[in-house]
Amino acid sequence: MTLNKQIKLWSKAKKIIPSGNNFYSKNPSRVNIKGWPIYFEKAKGCKIWDLDGNYYYDFSFMGVGTNILGYSNNKINKKIIKSINQGNMSTLNAYEEVEFANLILKPHPWAKMARFAKTGAEANSIAIRLSRAFNNKDKVIVCGYHGWHDWYLAANLSSKNKLDTHLFPNLKTKGVPKILKKNTYTVKYNDLLSIKNIIKKENNISALIMEVERDKKPSKNYLFSIRKLCNKHKICLIFDECTTGFRETFGGLHLKYKINPDMAMFGKAISNGYNLTAVIGKKKIMQSLDKTFISSTFFSERTSYVAGKATLKEMKRIKSWNIITTKGKKIKEGIKFLADKRNLKIEFSGLDALIKFKFLNIDNEKAKKIITKEMLKKQFLANDTIYVSISHTDGLIKKYLSNLDKIFKKLSQHI
């Protein structure tokens, strides 16, 4: 297996693109494994072909969670190709924008209006802007990962990096205005007391923005208590569902817990790899858009709405959330069985359809690298995280677990 074309291209990329590429999670330095492919030529189902003619089965990030229906889904592609032939951009609006708004609002009767963007960071920032415009307050409490914009990274301007436990540690803040230092507070998940303490000393909190669930499940009455607190202090409750949305339920994960926010954001899953994110919310808050300015040429681009429509309809038709949850449980059970067999202590976190595991009785970081390196030899992209897709067939799951068993046998020697 050679990567000659990719290595040459990567060398060139580092000279003309700062850091080499545009997406942090896809930078090969994040994997730091010799032989890890860098560029893809083609992707279909859960199979990826690189520039040097090698192929791999993606049992890792699946486009970092963007392809529940598999890479290059035929039904979605057919709709996209038709729309491209009819024209993607014009002086007028795409009617599909309205149709997609109806589709994404339907599972969420608490929300009356929707606004769209291209990235999760943009959607989060739109929600924060709307909350500030609505209640005329400035400061924000965050619980989770919400992108790269100044309002979020400002939490790391303090002497102690307060975002370290929110997905990525050591996020750098050069270029973020220091005047924003005291605008963003952070709290750990399930820590209701910290939220109460912040609200007690600070009466200028505009929004509490959080992920409904990532690695941990909410403790009893946690989400209910947060909703009650926000109501009492006139704070906008914003659920960032860019990762969790449409993965365990048709709509937001908050539907499962029966707690409605004031606004919610969706991304990744809603258009199966095409660039579309959504902010939905209560009418009185969403109409605050008229008091501020949020606009971008490519927010009106047509193919994303076409992809979004096709994706939500196909998800609903096949009940994709049930499929990937069932497959995820099967993979988890398989990994647990293999770990027990080799006396490896393992811990899972996250949704069944968004698997994450770590080792407790061996060096976890070393184990992750060994898994990635050894699975690569068997043409699997694998690590400690699996975004489950409908394209992860039973046959491929069996093959994945078979290869993993041999690696676990080697890892057991490190106990």
N, C-alpha and C positions, 0 to 999 in steps of 0.2 A: 504494500500500500504506500503510494508516494503522494506528496502534496506539492510538487514542484511549481505548478502554475500559481497555486495559492500563496506560497511563501514569497514568490517574486512579486505578486500583486500586493501583498501585505507590506512588504518593504517599501513599495512605491506609495502605498496609502499613508504610511506614517510620515512621509515627507510632505504630503499635500493636504492631509486631513488631520487636524489636531486630535491627538490620541489614537489616530488610525481609523476610527469609525464613529458613527453617530449615536450608537446605543450602548450604554454602559454594560448591560448584562450580556451583550454579544461580543464584547472585547475578548479576544483569546487569552489575554493576560489574566482574566478572571478565572479561567479554567486552569491555566498554567500546566498543561499536560502536553508533552511532545507527541505530535501526530494528530492532535485535535484539529478537525477541519475548520476552515475559516469562512469560505464562501460556498454558496450553493448554486448549482446550475438549474436544478429542478426539484420540486417537492410534490408528492402525491400521497394521499392517505396519511400514513405516518412514516413514509419512506423519503429520504433525502439523498440526492446525488450531488457530489461536490464537483469542482472544476476539473479535477483530475480523473474523473470517471469512477470514483469509489461511491458506494452507496451505504446508507446507515438506516437503522430503524430508530426512530426518535422516541425514546422512553425517558425523556427529560422534560424540557420546557414547552415543546410543541408551539414554537413561535412565541414563547413566554406567555402562554395561556390564551393565544388568540384563535386557536383552531379546533374547537370542540368537534366540529363536523369534518375534521380532517383537512389536510392541505389540498388545495385545488379541487374543491368539491364540485362535481359536474353540474349539479342543479344550479348552484350559485353562479358558476362560471358562465353558464348558458344565458342567464339573465344579464350578467355584466357585459358580455360580448354584444348582446342585442342593444343595450343602452349606449355602449361606446359607438356603435354604428349609427345611432340616432343623434349623437353629439353629447359630449360630457359637460361642457360649459357654454353658456350663452349670456346675453345681456339680461335675460329673464330668469326667473326662478324655476327649479326643478319641482314638478308637482309631487314627486316621490317623497319630498321632504315632509309634506303634510301627512301623507299616507303612513310614513314611518312613525311620525309623532303619535298618530292614533294607535298604532300597534304597540308602541312601548309604554304608552299610558294605560292601556286597557287592563293589564294585570295589577295596576296600582290605582285603585279608585280614590285614594287620598290625594293623589297628585292630579292637577288640572292642566298644567302647561309643561312644555318641553323645549329645551334649547340645545343646540348641537355644536360640537367642536371636533377636532381631529385627534387629540391626545388626552390621556388621563390627567396630566398635569394642567392642561388648559381647562378641562372640565372642573377640576378641583378649584382652580383659581377663579373661574366664573362663579361658582357657588359662593366662594368667600366674598367676592365683589358684590354679589346680589344681597348677601346677608348684611353687609356693611351699609349698602344703600337703603336697605329696608329699615333697619333699627337704629341707624345713625350712631353706631358704636364701632370701635376699631379693633379690639384685641380678640385673639383666637386661642382656643384650647385644642390641641391636636392629640390624637391617639391612633397612631398607625403611620403608614407611608403614603404621602400625598403628592409626590412629584419634586420638581426641581426649582420652582419659582421662589422669588425672594421672600414672600410672606411665610413660607414653610421653612426654608433654610435659616431664616432669622433665629430660629430656636437654638441653633448651634453657635450663635455669636457670643453666648455667655462663656465663662471660663471653663465650664463643664459641658461636654458635648451631650446635649439632652436628647438628641435623636438617635443615639447609638443603639438603642433597643428597638427602634422602629424600622426594621428590615435591613438597612445599610448602616454600618458603623463608619465613623470618621469621614462623614461627608464634608467636603471643604467649602468654605464660605467666602473666599476672596471675590470681591465684586458685589457682595450683598451689602447695601448701605447699613452702617453701624447704628444709624438712628432707629432702625427696626428692632434693635436688640430686645426691647421689653414688650414687643407686640405679640409674641407667640409663646404660649406656655405648652409644656408637654406633660402628659400623664401616662402611666402604664395601664395596660388593659386590666380590667376588673378592679382597679383601684378607685373606688367611688369617693373615698375620703379625700384624696388629693384634689379631685374636682371640686368638692365642697369647700376645701380650704382656699383654693384659688378664687372661687366666686365670693367667698366671705371677705377677702381683702381687696378684690378688684371688681368695681361696678361697671366697667366698660367692656365687658365681654360680648362680642357680637355673635360668635358662633362656637359651637363645639363640633369639630369634624372628626369622624372616627370610622374605622372599619368595623363592620358588624361582628365579624369573626375572622381571624386568620389562623394563628397557631393554637389558640386556646378557645374553648367554648365559654360563653358568658356565664358567670356565676348566677345563682338564683336571684331574681329581681334586679339584676344589674342594669339591664337595658330599660326596664320599666322605671327604675329610680332615676336614671339619666333623663328619660323623657319628662318625668315629673319635675325635676330640677330645672330643666330648660324652660318648661312652661311657666314655672314660678318666677324665674328671673328674666323672662322675655329674651332668651338666647335661642338662636336658630340651631336646631339639631340637624346635622348633615351627615348622612351615611355615604361613605365612599365604597361603592360596590363595583368598582372597576375590575376587581379580581373575582369577587364572589358572585356577582350577578349572573343569573341564568345557569349556574353550575350545579346547584342542588335543588333549585325551584325554578319554575318558569316566571322569571322576574327577579326581584331582589331577595336576598337571603332573609331580610327583615320580615318578609311575609311569613316565614316559618316561625319566627318568634313573636309575631303579632304586635310589633312595635313600629308605628309609622313615624318617619322623620319629617322634617319640614322641606328638605331637599335630599335627593339621592343622585349619585353619578354612576353611570355604567360605561364600560369599555370592553376591550379584549374580546369577550364572547359574542357581542351583539352583531358583528358583521363578518365574522369568520376570516379575519386577516386583512380586511380592508379598513382604511383609517377613518373610524367614526367613534365618537364618544357622545354621551348624552347626559344632560342635567335635567331632572324632572323635579317638580315641586308644587307647593301650594300657590294658588293664583296670586294672592296678595303679595307674596314674596317675589315670585317670578316677574310680576309686572313692575318691580323696582328697576328693571332694565331700562325703563323710560327715563330714569333719573341719572343714568350713567351712560357709558359708551363701551359696547362689546361688539366687535365686528371684524371679520376677516374674509378676504376674497374666497379662499378655498373652503370656508364653512359652507359655501353654496354648491360645491362640487357634487355632481350627480351620482357617480358610480357608488359612492359610499352608502347613500340612501337606498339605492337599488339592492346592494349587497345586504344591508340591514334588513330590508323587507324580506328578502329571500331567506336569510338566515333565521329570523324569528319564526317565519312560517314553517320552515323545515324542522326547526327544533320542536315546535308545537306538534307537528304531524307525527314525528317519531318518538316524542317524549325523550329527547336527548339527555335531559337531566337524570332521568331514571336509568338510562343505559350506562352513562359514565359513572354514576354512583355505584351501580352493581359491579361494573368492571373494576372500579377502584377498590371496593371491598374485597373482591377476589384477589387482586394484586397484594393488598395489605395482608390478607390471610396467608397467602403464599410466602411472602417475605418473613412474616412472623414464624411460620412453620419451619422455614429454613434456618432462621436465627436460633430458635429453640433447639433444633437438631444439632447445631454446632456450639451450643452453650454461649451464644452471643446475646447479651442483654440489649434490647432495642426498644426505642420509644417512638411512637408516631404522634404527629400533630397535624392540624389542618383538616379540611373536608375530606371525605372519602374520595371525591373526584379530584382532589388537589393534595396528593400524598407527599408528606415530608417525614423522614425518619432520621434518627441519630443513634449512635452506639453509646452505651453507658459504661461498658467494662473494657473497652479498648480506646485508643486514641481516635476520636471521631474524624478529625481532619485528615489524618493519614489514611484511615479506612475509606473515606470518600474518594481520595485520589487513587487508591488502589482499585476501587470499583470502576471509576471512570477509565483508567488506563487499561484494565483487563477486559472490560466490556467493549471498548473500542476495537480490540483485536477480533472480537466476535461480531463486529459491525453494528454495535448498539451505541447510541448516544445515551449515556446514563450517568446519574449521580445520586444524590439523596432526595431528589424531588421529581415527581412525575405529575404533569398536567395530563389527566386522562382524556382520551379522545374516543369517539365511536370507532375510529379506525384501528384501535388497539384490539385486534382480534384475539379470540381464545388461543389460536395457534401461536401467535406471536407472544402472548403472555406466557404460555407454557415454555417457549424457547427462551424468553427472558429469564424466567425463574430457574430453568435448567442451568444456564450459564452462571447465574448468580449463586447457585448452590456451590459450584466449584470455587468461586471466589470467597464465599463465606467459610469454606473449609480452610483456605489459606489464612483468612483473617483470624480464625479460631486459634491459630498458633501464637497469636499476639496477646492472648488473654493472660 
